[in-house]
Amino acid sequence: MDDMIHRYANLKQTPVSVKNMIVFGKDANMNTLLRSHAFLRYELPIRLAHIAKEITALPEELLEVEPVQKVLNWYRLSFSEVIESPVPNVADMELKTEDEQCASLHQFQDMLDHIKDRHSGVVTTMAEGVLELKNRLGREMIDTSVQFFLDRLYMNRISIRMLITQHLELFKQAQTNNNLCAITSGASGRKIAEDAVDDARYLCSNNYSVCPSVQIIVPPKLGTETSAGAPTLPYVPSHLYHMLFETIKNSLRAVVEVHGANAQSEDDLPPVRVVLVKGTEDLTIKISDMGGGIPHADVPKLFTYFYTTAAPPTKDTLDSLNEGAAPMAGLGYGLPISRLYARYFGGDLKVIPMEGYGTDAYIHLKAAGETREVLPEYSPSTYLGSQANLREWLNVDNCAFQL
């Protein structure tokens, strides 16, 4: 198994463009499903092997932590299942009866469903492992090498779930004749923002009993007085929702904690503003608050896993996330994961604070559909420098983990 993973980890991944995903989703017929099946059967083992190889390259002190072993075993098992599944030949499959084609697709779909469910807890389980080691070492912040590894692990997970979800939705679409694709050519930025605002305000009200209002603003087109309407773009609605929900939630919390001591209603609090502008190349969303801001030097910490201004994350916090709960704060994963979602298709997420006043968060997304997935590539040289730094982080005086 290790030799097979090593061989596949040395193969290049195939980034898929937004445009190609949308084209596939427009016409979910038997031929489309067979081609999608063939591509995933080829591509999934490569992506699974890339991250499995990176996990095995971790220092033993981290690799031997039980949650990390659990995640590694999930990737190894999923790799094994895909490798052992039949390799489809589209030309041969087209000669078979429709019942035979459906049987093959159903078998592959069932396997993908199991893999998707199995990996649903990767983020929180790996977080549990790193948190366990971090607490045992008595370190307040994780090392940049751990950050580097987690970014690559979670970006890989995003890409795998995207491919699997797209295929599963194609399968459902073919059966129901409904457009159920994970990605759409006309994702409405305003509609998604409204959904994120509603959910973030509901959570804020439940936690603090009061919540600021949120103004969603779509300015007129530059140089005109004409409304820009509802800006749309080819994108993954669930990814954009996640980014907006996390950034808006952070702004609401900051405003309440700075101004909410005597607030009785939203009228007693400064509003949060969400501005959406679509240019020639980018859709940019700015989330602005008057929540006091932070020192500029602390901005990098915002994108560091486990950094939070709330109470430190606990095992109970992680368990609640696995059960689908959405805490107001406490894990320090919201912004790092949101930035990965933005970068997955060539965008970015940036935070610009004004200490003593408030914070602006910018989400930049590519407005065209030509952009391809941004994928972490495994290479033995990737970890030469980072491994040395990680071992230094683990190597503390009188520590049981000293190398």
MARDRENMAR-55883 format. One record per residue (C-alpha): x, y, z; residue number from 1; residue in one letter. Coordinates in steps of 0.02 Angstrom, whole numbers, plus 50000, padded with zeros to 5 digits. Each point is the difference from the previous one (the first is absolute). Layout:
<nodes>
[[X, Y, Z], NUM, "a"],
...
</nodes>
This chain:
<nodes>
[[50000, 50000, 50000], 1, "m"],
[[50139, 50124, 50046], 2, "d"],
[[50089, 49967, 49835], 3, "d"],
[[49839, 50030, 49905], 4, "m"],
[[49967, 50163, 50094], 5, "i"],
[[50178, 50055, 49966], 6, "h"],
[[49980, 49965, 49814], 7, "r"],
[[49837, 50097, 49987], 8, "y"],
[[50068, 50143, 50105], 9, "a"],
[[50131, 50029, 49865], 10, "n"],
[[49867, 50023, 49866], 11, "l"],
[[49941, 50175, 49957], 12, "k"],
[[49825, 50051, 50052], 13, "q"],
[[49882, 50067, 49867], 14, "t"],
[[49923, 50168, 50050], 15, "p"],
[[49823, 50023, 49935], 16, "v"],
[[49934, 50169, 49945], 17, "s"],
[[49838, 50078, 50058], 18, "v"],
[[49944, 50003, 49819], 19, "k"],
[[50026, 49813, 49976], 20, "n"],
[[49902, 49960, 50157], 21, "m"],
[[49856, 50108, 49942], 22, "i"],
[[50000, 49926, 49824], 23, "v"],
[[49991, 49825, 50074], 24, "f"],
[[49856, 50051, 50111], 25, "g"],
[[49893, 50074, 49862], 26, "k"],
[[49961, 49833, 49918], 27, "d"],
[[50002, 49855, 50123], 28, "a"],
[[49974, 49854, 49880], 29, "n"],
[[50072, 49825, 50001], 30, "m"],
[[50153, 50051, 49898], 31, "n"],
[[50039, 50143, 50119], 32, "t"],
[[49987, 49885, 50151], 33, "l"],
[[50112, 49870, 49920], 34, "l"],
[[50133, 50131, 49960], 35, "r"],
[[49988, 50070, 50176], 36, "s"],
[[50016, 49824, 50070], 37, "h"],
[[50156, 49969, 49895], 38, "a"],
[[50080, 50165, 50052], 39, "f"],
[[49969, 49974, 50185], 40, "l"],
[[50062, 49821, 49994], 41, "r"],
[[50163, 50069, 49929], 42, "y"],
[[50015, 50160, 50102], 43, "e"],
[[49940, 49955, 50175], 44, "l"],
[[50141, 49876, 50039], 45, "p"],
[[50127, 50133, 49952], 46, "i"],
[[49925, 50132, 50114], 47, "r"],
[[49976, 49877, 50143], 48, "l"],
[[50179, 49939, 49981], 49, "a"],
[[50072, 50177, 49999], 50, "h"],
[[49929, 50042, 50171], 51, "i"],
[[50027, 49826, 50073], 52, "a"],
[[50184, 50017, 49954], 53, "k"],
[[50009, 50170, 50084], 54, "e"],
[[49923, 49933, 50160], 55, "i"],
[[50126, 49857, 50007], 56, "t"],
[[50140, 50129, 49982], 57, "a"],
[[49951, 50082, 50165], 58, "l"],
[[50119, 49977, 50148], 59, "p"],
[[49959, 49847, 50104], 60, "e"],
[[49949, 50108, 50149], 61, "e"],
[[49853, 50068, 49901], 62, "l"],
[[49970, 49849, 49889], 63, "l"],
[[49979, 49885, 50152], 64, "e"],
[[49862, 50106, 50078], 65, "v"],
[[49842, 49894, 49989], 66, "e"],
[[49888, 50124, 49905], 67, "p"],
[[50137, 50026, 49869], 68, "v"],
[[50015, 49812, 49977], 69, "q"],
[[49812, 49992, 49978], 70, "k"],
[[50004, 50129, 49860], 71, "v"],
[[50144, 49911, 49915], 72, "l"],
[[49906, 49835, 50007], 73, "n"],
[[49848, 50083, 49921], 74, "w"],
[[50106, 50057, 49853], 75, "y"],
[[50083, 49831, 49982], 76, "r"],
[[49833, 49908, 50004], 77, "l"],
[[49921, 50118, 49874], 78, "s"],
[[50152, 49983, 49886], 79, "f"],
[[49988, 49811, 50012], 80, "s"],
[[49814, 49999, 49959], 81, "e"],
[[50020, 50109, 49846], 82, "v"],
[[50150, 49901, 49937], 83, "i"],
[[49907, 49837, 50019], 84, "e"],
[[49847, 50062, 49907], 85, "s"],
[[49985, 49953, 49814], 86, "p"],
[[50085, 50116, 49876], 87, "v"],
[[49864, 50060, 49881], 88, "p"],
[[50027, 50011, 49814], 89, "n"],
[[49877, 50125, 49929], 90, "v"],
[[50003, 49925, 49825], 91, "a"],
[[49967, 49825, 50067], 92, "d"],
[[49868, 50062, 50123], 93, "m"],
[[49904, 50085, 49860], 94, "e"],
[[49979, 49830, 49915], 95, "l"],
[[49919, 49925, 50155], 96, "k"],
[[49816, 50003, 50040], 97, "t"],
[[49928, 50144, 50101], 98, "e"],
[[49969, 49883, 50147], 99, "d"],
[[50184, 49947, 49999], 100, "e"],
[[50055, 50181, 49991], 101, "q"],
[[49886, 50049, 50144], 102, "c"],
[[50062, 49854, 50107], 103, "a"],
[[50181, 50057, 49977], 104, "s"],
[[49956, 50181, 50039], 105, "l"],
[[49898, 49951, 50154], 106, "h"],
[[50145, 49899, 50069], 107, "q"],
[[50120, 50145, 49975], 108, "f"],
[[49875, 50123, 50074], 109, "q"],
[[49979, 49894, 50157], 110, "d"],
[[50188, 49997, 50023], 111, "m"],
[[50011, 50190, 49981], 112, "l"],
[[49860, 50023, 50127], 113, "d"],
[[50097, 49896, 50127], 114, "h"],
[[50161, 50095, 49967], 115, "i"],
[[49914, 50169, 50018], 116, "k"],
[[49921, 49947, 50165], 117, "d"],
[[50163, 49926, 50063], 118, "r"],
[[50095, 50161, 49970], 119, "h"],
[[49867, 50117, 50070], 120, "s"],
[[50094, 50008, 50165], 121, "g"],
[[50175, 50030, 49930], 122, "v"],
[[50008, 50184, 50051], 123, "v"],
[[49945, 49976, 50180], 124, "t"],
[[50092, 49835, 50026], 125, "t"],
[[50166, 50071, 49938], 126, "m"],
[[49965, 50155, 50106], 127, "a"],
[[49978, 49887, 50150], 128, "e"],
[[50169, 49919, 49966], 129, "g"],
[[50096, 50162, 49979], 130, "v"],
[[49911, 50077, 50150], 131, "l"],
[[50045, 49849, 50107], 132, "e"],
[[50184, 50015, 49955], 133, "l"],
[[49997, 50190, 50017], 134, "k"],
[[49930, 49988, 50175], 135, "n"],
[[50123, 49865, 50051], 136, "r"],
[[50142, 50110, 49939], 137, "l"],
[[49927, 50151, 50089], 138, "g"],
[[50010, 50109, 49844], 139, "r"],
[[49883, 50147, 49975], 140, "e"],
[[50019, 50006, 49810], 141, "m"],
[[50032, 49863, 49873], 142, "i"],
[[50157, 50003, 49895], 143, "d"],
[[49998, 50067, 49822], 144, "t"],
[[50043, 49825, 49939], 145, "s"],
[[49843, 49929, 50081], 146, "v"],
[[49902, 50142, 49921], 147, "q"],
[[50079, 49958, 49831], 148, "f"],
[[49951, 49817, 50017], 149, "f"],
[[49821, 50037, 50056], 150, "l"],
[[49973, 50122, 49857], 151, "d"],
[[50052, 49867, 49875], 152, "r"],
[[49899, 49863, 50085], 153, "l"],
[[49841, 50103, 50004], 154, "y"],
[[50021, 50068, 49823], 155, "m"],
[[50021, 49821, 49939], 156, "n"],
[[49842, 49951, 50095], 157, "r"],
[[49903, 50144, 49921], 158, "i"],
[[50053, 49943, 49827], 159, "s"],
[[49955, 49817, 50030], 160, "i"],
[[49830, 50043, 50073], 161, "r"],
[[49967, 50117, 49854], 162, "m"],
[[50032, 49862, 49871], 163, "l"],
[[49899, 49871, 50096], 164, "i"],
[[49855, 50117, 50035], 165, "t"],
[[49993, 50055, 49818], 166, "q"],
[[49992, 49819, 49940], 167, "h"],
[[49867, 49952, 50128], 168, "l"],
[[49894, 50151, 49954], 169, "e"],
[[50018, 49958, 49815], 170, "l"],
[[49935, 49826, 50039], 171, "f"],
[[49850, 50070, 50092], 172, "k"],
[[49969, 50126, 49862], 173, "q"],
[[49995, 49862, 49869], 174, "a"],
[[49869, 49909, 50103], 175, "q"],
[[49890, 50149, 50043], 176, "t"],
[[50029, 50120, 49853], 177, "n"],
[[50035, 50138, 50127], 178, "n"],
[[50155, 50108, 49999], 179, "n"],
[[50083, 49947, 50162], 180, "l"],
[[50182, 50036, 49958], 181, "c"],
[[50120, 50057, 50136], 182, "a"],
[[50058, 50142, 49888], 183, "i"],
[[49894, 50121, 49900], 184, "t"],
[[50032, 50123, 49858], 185, "s"],
[[49897, 50136, 50085], 186, "g"],
[[50027, 49995, 50187], 187, "a"],
[[49913, 50154, 50072], 188, "s"],
[[50118, 50091, 50116], 189, "g"],
[[49858, 50100, 50077], 190, "r"],
[[49886, 49850, 50032], 191, "k"],
[[50142, 49901, 50080], 192, "i"],
[[50047, 50153, 50104], 193, "a"],
[[49820, 50016, 50060], 194, "e"],
[[49998, 49818, 50054], 195, "d"],
[[50166, 50019, 50091], 196, "a"],
[[49940, 50159, 50086], 197, "v"],
[[49840, 49917, 50060], 198, "d"],
[[50092, 49851, 50073], 199, "d"],
[[50141, 50103, 50078], 200, "a"],
[[49876, 50122, 50080], 201, "r"],
[[49896, 49855, 50068], 202, "y"],
[[50156, 49926, 50081], 203, "l"],
[[50054, 50169, 50068], 204, "c"],
[[49828, 50034, 50075], 205, "s"],
[[49999, 49830, 50084], 206, "n"],
[[50171, 50031, 50077], 207, "n"],
[[49984, 50183, 50051], 208, "y"],
[[49812, 50035, 50000], 209, "s"],
[[50036, 50149, 49888], 210, "v"],
[[50073, 50015, 49825], 211, "c"],
[[50052, 50142, 49884], 212, "p"],
[[49907, 50029, 49838], 213, "s"],
[[50088, 49954, 49838], 214, "v"],
[[49987, 50109, 49845], 215, "q"],
[[50028, 49914, 49832], 216, "i"],
[[50056, 50128, 49871], 217, "i"],
[[50019, 49978, 49812], 218, "v"],
[[50065, 50169, 49935], 219, "p"],
[[49954, 50068, 49828], 220, "p"],
[[50113, 49953, 49857], 221, "k"],
[[50155, 50109, 49993], 222, "l"],
[[49969, 50162, 49905], 223, "g"],
[[49811, 49977, 49994], 224, "t"],
[[49851, 50019, 50113], 225, "e"],
[[49931, 49832, 49946], 226, "t"],
[[49985, 49864, 50131], 227, "s"],
[[50122, 49858, 49974], 228, "a"],
[[49861, 49878, 50045], 229, "g"],
[[50041, 49835, 50082], 230, "a"],
[[50181, 49956, 49956], 231, "p"],
[[50020, 49820, 49945], 232, "t"],
[[50149, 49891, 49959], 233, "l"],
[[50040, 49820, 49957], 234, "p"],
[[50037, 49929, 50172], 235, "y"],
[[49962, 49876, 50138], 236, "v"],
[[49857, 50075, 50104], 237, "p"],
[[50043, 49898, 50155], 238, "s"],
[[50180, 50064, 49999], 239, "h"],
[[49947, 50182, 49984], 240, "l"],
[[49870, 49977, 50137], 241, "y"],
[[50133, 49930, 50118], 242, "h"],
[[50116, 50149, 49969], 243, "m"],
[[49862, 50127, 50025], 244, "l"],
[[49926, 49914, 50153], 245, "f"],
[[50169, 49994, 50089], 246, "e"],
[[50052, 50179, 49962], 247, "t"],
[[49828, 50074, 50040], 248, "i"],
[[49991, 49897, 50160], 249, "k"],
[[50169, 50070, 50055], 250, "n"],
[[49943, 50178, 49965], 251, "s"],
[[49837, 49979, 50096], 252, "l"],
[[50092, 49929, 50149], 253, "r"],
[[50129, 50141, 50000], 254, "a"],
[[49866, 50134, 49994], 255, "v"],
[[49898, 49923, 50142], 256, "v"],
[[50152, 49975, 50112], 257, "e"],
[[50058, 50180, 49975], 258, "v"],
[[49833, 50093, 49998], 259, "h"],
[[49874, 49879, 50073], 260, "g"],
[[50018, 50027, 50188], 261, "a"],
[[49844, 50109, 50010], 262, "n"],
[[49921, 49958, 49833], 263, "a"],
[[49816, 49955, 50005], 264, "q"],
[[49973, 49979, 49813], 265, "s"],
[[50089, 50010, 49833], 266, "e"],
[[49967, 50188, 49997], 267, "d"],
[[50126, 50019, 50142], 268, "d"],
[[50139, 49917, 49898], 269, "l"],
[[50096, 50059, 49847], 270, "p"],
[[49951, 49897, 49846], 271, "p"],
[[50110, 49879, 49905], 272, "v"],
[[50012, 50039, 49814], 273, "r"],
[[50020, 49872, 49861], 274, "v"],
[[50046, 50079, 49832], 275, "v"],
[[49999, 49895, 49840], 276, "l"],
[[50083, 50063, 49841], 277, "v"],
[[50029, 49903, 49839], 278, "k"],
[[50138, 50065, 49888], 279, "g"],
[[50070, 49935, 49837], 280, "t"],
[[50107, 49866, 50083], 281, "e"],
[[49946, 49989, 50181], 282, "d"],
[[49850, 49994, 50112], 283, "l"],
[[50053, 50088, 50160], 284, "t"],
[[49903, 49997, 50162], 285, "i"],
[[50045, 50117, 50143], 286, "k"],
[[49936, 49966, 50176], 287, "i"],
[[50023, 50155, 50109], 288, "s"],
[[49969, 50019, 50186], 289, "d"],
[[50032, 50123, 50140], 290, "m"],
[[50050, 49866, 50123], 291, "g"],
[[50160, 50081, 50063], 292, "g"],
[[50123, 49916, 49883], 293, "g"],
[[50163, 49918, 50050], 294, "i"],
[[50184, 50048, 49988], 295, "p"],
[[50066, 49979, 49823], 296, "h"],
[[50139, 49888, 50066], 297, "a"],
[[49868, 49874, 50057], 298, "d"],
[[49924, 49974, 49827], 299, "v"],
[[50105, 49844, 49960], 300, "p"],
[[49934, 49920, 50160], 301, "k"],
[[49822, 50010, 49932], 302, "l"],
[[50045, 49871, 49868], 303, "f"],
[[50092, 49886, 50122], 304, "t"],
[[49906, 49843, 50051], 305, "y"],
[[49946, 50000, 50183], 306, "f"],
[[50028, 50187, 50020], 307, "y"],
[[49843, 50075, 50074], 308, "t"],
[[49958, 50148, 50111], 309, "t"],
[[49865, 49894, 50081], 310, "a"],
[[50027, 49859, 50124], 311, "a"],
[[50125, 49870, 49934], 312, "p"],
[[49924, 49853, 49906], 313, "p"],
[[49965, 49841, 50098], 314, "t"],
[[49956, 49820, 49958], 315, "k"],
[[49817, 50046, 50028], 316, "d"],
[[50014, 50142, 49873], 317, "t"],
[[50067, 49879, 49870], 318, "l"],
[[49865, 49872, 50040], 319, "d"],
[[49865, 50132, 49976], 320, "s"],
[[50071, 50043, 49830], 321, "l"],
[[49996, 49818, 49948], 322, "n"],
[[49816, 49999, 50048], 323, "e"],
[[49965, 50149, 49887], 324, "g"],
[[49996, 50141, 50128], 325, "a"],
[[50063, 50173, 49951], 326, "a"],
[[50080, 50086, 50150], 327, "p"],
[[50013, 50189, 50002], 328, "m"],
[[50186, 49986, 50033], 329, "a"],
[[50129, 49890, 50083], 330, "g"],
[[50089, 49886, 49877], 331, "l"],
[[50101, 50122, 49894], 332, "g"],
[[49963, 49906, 49839], 333, "y"],
[[49872, 50115, 49919], 334, "g"],
[[50115, 50123, 49911], 335, "l"],
[[50139, 49877, 49952], 336, "p"],
[[49876, 49881, 49918], 337, "i"],
[[49906, 50145, 49919], 338, "s"],
[[50162, 50063, 49922], 339, "r"],
[[50031, 49826, 49929], 340, "l"],
[[49827, 50000, 49922], 341, "y"],
[[50039, 50169, 49920], 342, "a"],
[[50170, 49943, 49937], 343, "r"],
[[49935, 49833, 49934], 344, "y"],
[[49944, 50084, 49838], 345, "f"],
[[50132, 50136, 49995], 346, "g"],
[[49923, 50129, 50116], 347, "g"],
[[50051, 50061, 50172], 348, "d"],
[[49937, 50063, 50167], 349, "l"],
[[50087, 50145, 50087], 350, "k"],
[[49969, 50092, 50163], 351, "v"],
[[50047, 50183, 50024], 352, "i"],
[[49972, 50066, 50177], 353, "p"],
[[49996, 50178, 50064], 354, "m"],
[[50046, 49980, 50183], 355, "e"],
[[49883, 50100, 50110], 356, "g"],
[[49863, 50008, 49869], 357, "y"],
[[49958, 49842, 49902], 358, "g"],
[[50047, 49874, 49867], 359, "t"],
[[49975, 49975, 49814], 360, "d"],
[[50005, 49823, 49930], 361, "a"],
[[50018, 49980, 49811], 362, "y"],
[[49948, 49846, 49903], 363, "i"],
[[50071, 50000, 49823], 364, "h"],
[[49930, 49872, 49878], 365, "l"],
[[50035, 49973, 49815], 366, "k"],
[[49849, 50058, 49899], 367, "a"],
[[50042, 49894, 49847], 368, "a"],
[[49984, 49811, 49990], 369, "g"],
[[50171, 49966, 49925], 370, "e"],
[[50090, 49986, 50167], 371, "t"],
[[50056, 49828, 50053], 372, "r"],
[[50015, 49916, 50169], 373, "e"],
[[50153, 50049, 50102], 374, "v"],
[[50068, 49834, 50063], 375, "l"],
[[50143, 49961, 50121], 376, "p"],
[[50125, 49886, 49913], 377, "e"],
[[50097, 49873, 50104], 378, "y"],
[[50188, 50004, 49974], 379, "s"],
[[50136, 49924, 50111], 380, "p"],
[[50088, 50168, 49997], 381, "s"],
[[49845, 50089, 50063], 382, "t"],
[[50032, 49949, 50179], 383, "y"],
[[50189, 50015, 50013], 384, "l"],
[[49995, 50174, 50076], 385, "g"],
[[49832, 49987, 50086], 386, "s"],
[[50043, 49834, 50082], 387, "q"],
[[50153, 50076, 50081], 388, "a"],
[[49894, 50142, 50069], 389, "n"],
[[49867, 49879, 50060], 390, "l"],
[[50128, 49893, 50090], 391, "r"],
[[50070, 50156, 50082], 392, "e"],
[[49823, 50045, 50059], 393, "w"],
[[49981, 49825, 50074], 394, "l"],
[[50174, 50001, 50077], 395, "n"],
[[49979, 50085, 50169], 396, "v"],
[[50104, 49983, 50158], 397, "d"],
[[49957, 49851, 50111], 398, "n"],
[[49859, 49951, 49883], 399, "c"],
[[49952, 49820, 49969], 400, "a"],
[[49993, 50041, 49814], 401, "f"],
[[50180, 50061, 49989], 402, "q"],
[[50091, 49924, 49852], 403, "l"],
</nodes>
